[in-house]
Amino acid sequence: MTDTILDLGPQARVVARLAENVSDEQLGARTPCPDCAVHNLLGHLLGLSVAFRDAGRKDLGATTDTSPNAAVPDIGPGWRQELPKALDELADAWRDPAAWTGATRAGGVDLPGAVAGAVAADELVIHGWDLARATGQEYEPDPAALRPSHSFLRAAADDPNRGNALFGPVVPVPEDAPLLDRAVGLSGRDPHWKP
């Protein structure tokens, strides 16, 4: 998925800019994630940022042990300050080469560091797309994060446990489609989804 240390900072900044442009009126809007409004998606982004920050630091505990399906996430009143801070801290944690070695845990699953880093990239890329689509924003993910995201999703496409809540069924996308569309399809989303 990735054999080099990936700077998650550029993709984290893309997500932070998208979140900054979300109006209060858009918080209840539908997203490409079933049963998930924008405020839930933002809550998920905040939670995963903290979890993958701690996974990168190898600071294992409640934040890294909680399943992403444990509860429907939501935001609190301070989310506009908390989310960009958590995204910055996530990126900073994964700048340490030690984050990419050995084992760590995220979502209650033990993973090699390099795999966890690729999963973090995938979460930021795909949920960035979700947020952009739900709020009518232009979206151009960091290419360095998009590549491992696509590789991770391609590897997961044939997983026999695919039916869990993390991924829906693969949405067929032509092989000559843009890489982002192919990654979105592999994540179980329709690249042409509109609210």
C-alpha positions in Angstrom: 0.0 0.0 0.0 2.8 2.4 0.9 6.5 1.6 1.3 7.5 5.2 2.1 6.5 7.6 4.9 3.6 9.6 3.6 3.0 13.2 4.8 -0.7 13.2 5.6 -0.5 17.0 6.2 -1.6 18.1 2.7 -4.7 15.9 2.8 -5.5 16.8 6.4 -5.4 20.5 5.3 -7.8 19.7 2.4 -10.3 18.2 4.8 -9.8 21.1 7.3 -10.6 23.6 4.5 -13.7 21.7 3.4 -14.9 21.6 7.1 -14.2 25.3 7.5 -16.5 26.1 4.6 -19.5 24.1 6.0 -22.3 26.4 7.0 -24.4 25.8 10.0 -27.4 25.3 7.6 -25.6 22.4 6.0 -25.0 20.4 9.1 -28.2 18.5 8.7 -27.7 17.8 5.0 -27.5 14.2 3.6 -24.1 12.7 2.8 -23.1 9.7 0.6 -22.9 7.7 3.8 -26.3 6.2 4.5 -28.0 7.4 7.6 -25.3 10.0 8.1 -25.8 13.7 8.0 -23.0 16.2 7.6 -22.8 16.7 11.4 -22.3 13.0 11.9 -19.7 12.9 9.2 -17.8 15.8 10.8 -18.1 13.9 14.2 -16.6 10.8 12.5 -13.8 12.9 11.0 -13.0 14.3 14.5 -13.1 10.9 16.1 -10.9 9.2 13.5 -8.4 12.0 13.6 -7.9 11.5 17.3 -7.8 7.7 16.9 -5.3 7.7 14.1 -3.2 10.4 15.9 -3.0 8.1 18.9 -2.3 5.1 16.6 0.6 7.0 15.0 1.9 7.8 18.4 1.4 4.2 19.6 -0.6 5.7 22.4 -3.0 2.8 22.6 -6.2 3.0 24.7 -9.8 4.0 24.5 -9.4 6.2 21.4 -7.7 3.3 19.4 -9.9 0.5 20.8 -13.3 1.9 20.0 -14.9 0.4 16.9 -16.0 3.0 14.3 -19.4 1.4 14.4 -19.8 1.7 18.2 -22.1 4.7 18.0 -23.4 7.3 15.5 -20.8 10.1 15.8 -21.7 13.7 16.2 -20.1 17.1 16.9 -20.1 19.3 19.9 -20.2 23.1 20.0 -16.4 23.4 19.7 -16.0 21.3 16.6 -14.8 24.2 14.4 -11.7 24.5 16.6 -11.4 20.9 17.6 -11.4 19.3 14.1 -8.6 21.3 12.5 -6.5 20.9 15.7 -7.1 17.1 15.6 -6.2 17.0 11.9 -3.0 18.8 12.5 -2.1 16.5 15.3 -2.9 13.5 13.2 -0.6 14.7 10.4 2.2 15.5 12.9 2.0 12.1 14.5 2.5 10.3 11.2 5.5 12.5 10.3 7.5 10.4 12.8 9.1 7.5 11.0 8.3 5.3 14.0 4.6 5.6 13.3 5.1 3.6 10.1 7.0 0.7 11.8 6.0 -2.0 14.2 2.4 -2.6 15.2 -0.4 -0.3 16.3 -4.2 -0.3 16.7 -7.1 1.7 15.3 -10.8 1.0 15.5 -10.0 -1.9 17.8 -8.0 -3.7 15.1 -4.3 -4.4 15.4 -2.4 -3.3 12.3 1.1 -2.9 11.0 2.1 0.7 11.2 2.4 1.1 7.4 -1.1 -0.4 6.9 -2.6 1.9 9.6 -1.0 4.9 7.8 -2.6 3.8 4.5 -6.0 3.4 6.3 -5.6 7.0 7.7 -4.9 8.3 4.2 -8.0 6.4 2.9 -10.2 7.8 5.7 -9.1 11.4 4.9 -9.5 11.0 1.1 -12.8 9.2 1.1 -14.5 11.2 3.8 -13.1 14.4 2.3 -15.0 13.4 -0.9 -18.1 12.7 1.2 -17.9 16.1 2.8 -17.3 17.9 -0.4 -20.2 16.1 -2.2 -22.6 16.7 0.6 -21.8 20.4 0.8 -21.4 21.2 -2.9 -17.7 22.0 -2.7 -15.0 21.3 -5.2 -12.7 18.5 -4.2 -9.1 17.7 -5.2 -7.4 15.3 -2.8 -3.7 15.3 -2.3 -2.4 12.8 -5.0 0.2 11.4 -2.5 -2.7 10.3 -0.2 -5.0 9.2 -3.0 -2.6 6.6 -4.3 -2.4 4.6 -1.0 -6.1 5.1 -0.5 -6.9 3.5 -3.8 -4.4 0.7 -3.1 -5.9 0.0 0.3 -9.4 -0.1 -1.1 -8.4 -2.3 -4.0 -6.9 -4.8 -1.6 -10.0 -4.7 0.5 -12.4 -5.2 -2.4 -12.1 -9.0 -2.3 -12.1 -9.3 1.5 -14.7 -11.9 2.6 -15.8 -9.7 5.5 -16.6 -6.9 3.0 -20.3 -6.9 4.1 -19.5 -5.1 7.3 -20.5 -1.5 7.9 -17.1 -0.1 6.9 -17.6 -0.6 3.2 -20.7 -1.1 1.0 -20.6 -3.3 -2.1 -18.2 -2.1 -4.7 -19.7 0.2 -7.2 -18.4 -0.6 -10.7 -16.4 2.2 -12.2 -14.6 2.0 -15.6 -10.9 1.3 -15.4 -10.1 4.4 -17.4 -12.0 6.6 -14.9 -10.0 9.1 -12.8 -8.3 7.5 -9.8 -10.5 9.3 -7.4 -13.6 7.9 -9.0 -12.2 4.4 -8.9 -11.3 4.8 -5.2 -14.8 6.1 -4.4 -16.4 3.1 -6.3 -14.2 0.7 -4.4 -15.3 2.3 -1.1 -18.9 1.4 -2.0 -20.0 4.9 -3.1 -21.3 6.1 -6.4 -18.8 8.6 -7.8 -21.8 10.5 -9.4 -23.7 10.8 -6.1 -25.4 14.1 -5.5 -27.5 15.3 -2.5 
